Amino acid sequence: MPIDIHADKLCTLTGATQLLPKVNGRHLHASAIWRWCRKGVRGVHLDHVRIGGRIFTSAEALNRFANALAEVDLATPTAPLAPLPPVHKSRTAAEAAAAHRAAEQELDRLGL
């Protein structure tokens, strides 16, 4: 549902950042809100209106956007986790020195 400029309480994109929870103790940047309007997230776009040279959205539009993203998230099947790569045991200094000596001996044998 698009924004109704008479029914919705309009706010600038900067103002919209204040309506959202902080992430890592900081508000989102207005450019993130703009990307949600223009590019969307997972096929969902944030409703906005341009009045003159300014761009506005609303708390209601943010709520619809968040709910639509949650629906997309629930509808998207999760991929099974890939198996973890094998864990390599760290070599001790003595093991590394022995491997170095063996490599030097092999190079000497090859005449390199």
ChimeraX attribute file (.defattr): number of C-alpha atoms within 10 A of each C-alpha:
attribute: neighborCount
match mode: 1-to-1
recipient: residues
	/A:1	6
	/A:2	11
	/A:3	18
	/A:4	15
	/A:5	14
	/A:6	7
	/A:7	8
	/A:8	14
	/A:9	14
	/A:10	21
	/A:11	17
	/A:12	16
	/A:13	22
	/A:14	19
	/A:15	15
	/A:16	20
	/A:17	19
	/A:18	15
	/A:19	14
	/A:20	13
	/A:21	11
	/A:22	11
	/A:23	8
	/A:24	7
	/A:25	7
	/A:26	10
	/A:27	15
	/A:28	17
	/A:29	13
	/A:30	16
	/A:31	12
	/A:32	14
	/A:33	20
	/A:34	19
	/A:35	13
	/A:36	20
	/A:37	20
	/A:38	13
	/A:39	12
	/A:40	17
	/A:41	15
	/A:42	11
	/A:43	10
	/A:44	16
	/A:45	20
	/A:46	24
	/A:47	20
	/A:48	25
	/A:49	17
	/A:50	9
	/A:51	9
	/A:52	6
	/A:53	5
	/A:54	9
	/A:55	16
	/A:56	20
	/A:57	28
	/A:58	24
	/A:59	16
	/A:60	16
	/A:61	21
	/A:62	20
	/A:63	13
	/A:64	17
	/A:65	20
	/A:66	14
	/A:67	12
	/A:68	18
	/A:69	18
	/A:70	12
	/A:71	11
	/A:72	15
	/A:73	12
	/A:74	10
	/A:75	9
	/A:76	9
	/A:77	8
	/A:78	8
	/A:79	6
	/A:80	6
	/A:81	6
	/A:82	6
	/A:83	6
	/A:84	6
	/A:85	6
	/A:86	6
	/A:87	6
	/A:88	6
	/A:89	6
	/A:90	8
	/A:91	10
	/A:92	9
	/A:93	9
	/A:94	9
	/A:95	11
	/A:96	12
	/A:97	12
	/A:98	12
	/A:99	13
	/A:100	12
	/A:101	12
	/A:102	12
	/A:103	12
	/A:104	13
	/A:105	13
	/A:106	12
	/A:107	11
	/A:108	10
	/A:109	9
	/A:110	8
	/A:111	7
	/A:112	8
